[in-house]
Amino acid sequence: MPHPKAHLAPRLCATVTAALLLTLTLSTDGLAARKGHGGKVKIQNIRSSSDESGAERDRRLYRECQGRPNSGACAGYTQKPPGGRR
């Protein structure tokens, strides 16, 4: 003999599933509406006045990496600099 409330389990499962799907649908619709409204935000990288330029960094690494293993920060900077300057 089946349990007297056995017919409630499928209904409960269907109700919970429907509620979850409805919540998920509403939350993704809200995200899409907000995303389209704001547009893209461009982040500008502002260099500090104390930052070194690329050429200055190259010169410093060639100077500091002489005689060191060609790995890590010194990778590619242990040989004679391009252009023959020293």
N, C-alpha and C positions, 0 to 999 in steps of 0.2 A: 504494500500500500504506500503510495507516494506521500510525501510530507504535505500537509495542508497548505503551506505557503510556498511550495516549490514553483508555482507559476509566477511568482514575483521576481525571481532571480533573473530570468531573461529580460524582463521589462526594466529592471534596475540597471542591468548592464547596458541596454540600449539607451536608456536615459542619460547615464553617465557618459557614454561614448558621444552622444549627440551634444551634450553640454561642452565636452572638451573640444569637439570639432568647431562648434560655434565660437568658443572663446579664442581658439587658434585663428580662425578666419577673421574675427574682428580685430585681433591684435596685429595681424600682418597687413590688413587694410589700413590701419592707422599709421603703420610704419611707412607704407608706400605713399600715403598722402603727405606725411611730414617730409619724406625724402625728396619728393618732387617739388615741394614748396621752397625749400631752403636753397637748393642749387649746390654747386660745389664751392668749397672754401679753399682758397689758395693760400698756402703757408709760405711766407717769404723768409728765407734764411738770411739774417743780418749778421755780417761778420763783425767781430769785435775789432777795435782799432789795434789791439795787441796781437791779433792773429798774423801768422806769417803767410806770405804768398806761396804759391806752388813752387816757383823758382827758388825762393829762399829756403823752403823745406828741402828741396833737392840738394842744394849746396850744403846745408847743414848735415844731411844724412850721409853724403859722400865724405864729408870731413870727419864725422863721428864714427863711421863704420869701417874705416881703414884698418885692415888686419883682423877683422872680426869674421865669424862664420857667416856665410851667405844664407841667413835664415831670419825669420821673424821680421822686425822692422828694418833690418839691414838687407833683406832680400833684394838683390839687384843693385845695391849701392856699394858693394865691396870692390868693384873694378874701377878702372879709370873712367872718369865721367865722359859722356859723349861730347864731341867737339874738341877733345884733347886738352881742355883747360884743367889746371890743377891748382 
